């Protein structure tokens, strides 16, 4: 089974040769007298790797060889290529060493070095066959590759690490983990990770660093005493049953551990969320992370967030703060917005799985970011996952047709509404502690433009009709179905969205309908059937930049299904503007996470 928690295989399907021969000889520990054969399902290539160690003419040869061959190629042709390559590399190395020696006459001529190569099974030498012919036998039969009369035991599709790297920025007080990890035929949870630290010597030779073991596990919480040291991680891939153990690979950080930013305000908020909840209590959080797609863009650096130091706006810096903040809230359900695909796949999934959380990510339109909802696996079972592009869905969803029909008089209004890529994500979760209880968890990030109160109000109106349809169908399975709706609604409490969600209706003469004169919404009122409130109320700020500060983010919950037992206190304005605005060196986003504890009724 191919694991792709980090880099999906589909991205590399046309780069097979690169992927299969992307070995780092310095950092991969191949066992002598073993040869690794790799074949990925539905690919017509096979990768072959082995370590050749031999003393020839008093010269020690220690070299890793990697080959990629066609499955249909005759084994004799492949063996000849292997033989020629080994001979050429050994000859080259002997010649090079002899030139460096004072006496170049030692031993026989390098040009005379030859080896034999054969492929065998228990019945003897195999000839006139292709690797394709043997695929069905590799798992159950014993094969050997003999080079220079040295037998190499064949390990077919053994646990293997293609790539492992560490992040360029590592801060004391924050989690470090492989920033890139590509594994085949292995289970990431079974794989053994060991962390080391060492000081670069005065000659700056990395291979002379003396390493000290400091921790084990996929993640390591970097300590203040590690500042100034390089970090190294070794990874030994294993199958899910740990019966197959592949070669160990090492990755060394390019830079020394740096001091962290010091006190971050979210650490004070963590004091309210030290304990995980259980029973009828659940902790819900919502957070716009500020996608790297916007933050580290030209506009982000020079206009929107020009007050934030350059290093602190980079995702390598911000993600360390974001992930420590997210983990520390110990949420049971965590809705997020502006989540980059690369951060979801490469950082959030692997780190939050360590916390027994998993999640679903859905993109927003054609952008490389979107909404993500995580939930604690020991408390919830995922029953359904729905994703709706609101602009597209309103054209065809049965629950939307009546409202959509009322807008047809205004072509520009319809065009603007349907051209947007706004996403509505809905997860249906079932409680593992109370199996009769189902939770409909909705997550969205509504359109941002200042003249679009009418568009946002329509987006939430359509969203509630879609959610209502899902809830009604769920009631056929259970009478205990509740709704939680989180997100960045880009709407202040005075606008129609808050009114619709907390008062159940918005009249046709509401001011939001006229936010754009050309697209004025006429003769439309909205209603929704759920009795809801905002769990965190209406904080003064959930977004705080130089150009804008307001409450935009909410956790709406059904008041007949839950009551609020705790709201995690928001940072005060002095903290938010201590570095002018946010994001800053201690706030990783331009938004503030909102967190509330709910108790089921």
PyMOL commands that set and color helices and strands:
alter all, ss='L'
color gray80, all
select helices_A, chain A and resi 9-12+16-20+75-100+110-112+131-138+206-208+224-226+265-270+292-295+298-304+310-313+315-328+341-353+390-393+398-405+411-419+453-474+496-503+511-514+517-519+573-576
alter helices_A, ss='H'
color red, helices_A
select strands_A, chain A and resi 28-29+34-38+45-56+59-70+117-121+124-125+144-147+150-156+160-166+175-176+178-184+192-198+212-216+220-221+230-238+245-252+281-288+333-340+357-363+369-376+380-389+423-431+437-445+480-488+505-506+526-527+532-534+543-544+549-550+553-558+562-567+594-600
alter strands_A, ss='S'
color yellow, strands_A
deselect
rebuild
show_as cartoon
